[in-house]
């Protein structure tokens, strides 16, 4: 099974959202969120990789379209 850019974009978005919320939560209790910062930088790196690998780059509508595509794959 081949991993498509849509699946990678969904994974990067989910990791970025969860790690960013964890960064904010750790800062509120005055701790350094090392693991969250590392996972957030990995998600940003995956976004950059996808931007350079896609022929026309990433556009803002690519993220919701990727979620719809992945949800359609799961349902089908």
N, C-alpha and C positions, 0 to 999 in steps of 0.2 A: 504494500500500500504506500502510495506516494503522499508526502506531506505537501499540501498546497499552500500558497501564500495566504489564503483566507484563514486556514487553521492557525498558521503562525501569527497572523494579525490578531486573531481572537485571543490567543494565548498571551501575546505581548500586552494587549489591552487589559486583560484581567489581572495579570501580574503587576502592571503599572498602577492600576487603581488600588489593589489591595496593599501594595507596598507603600504607596503614597499616604494612604490612610493610616498605616502603621507608623510611618515617619511622623505624622502629625500627632498621633497618640503618644509616641515615645517622647516627643519634645514637650508635651504638656506635663509629663511627670519628670522632666529634667534628666532624661537619659539619652545617651548617644545611640541612635538606631542603626547600628552597623549592618546587621543582616538585611534590614529593610532598604538601606541605601545601596547595598550590593545588588539586591534583587531589582531595585528600581533602575540601576544603571544597566543591568542585563536587559531589562525590558526596553530601555531607550536604545541600546545597541541593536536589539532585534528590530525595532522600528527603523533604525538607520539602514540595517541590512536589507529590509524589505523595500525601503524607499529606493535604494540603488539597484535592487534586483528587478523590480517591476519596470516595464518598458516606459510607462508614462509617469512613474513616481506615485507617491501616495497623495490622494486628495481627501478632504474631510468626509466625503460620502463613502469612501472605501471601508471605513470602520463599520457603520451600520449594515452595509451591504455584505460584509464578511460575516457578521453575526447572523444575518438572515440566511446566507448560504450554508453556514455550518449547522444552523438549526434545521434547515431543509434536509441536509445530509443525515442528521440524526433521526429525524422523523421518517425519512424514506428508508 
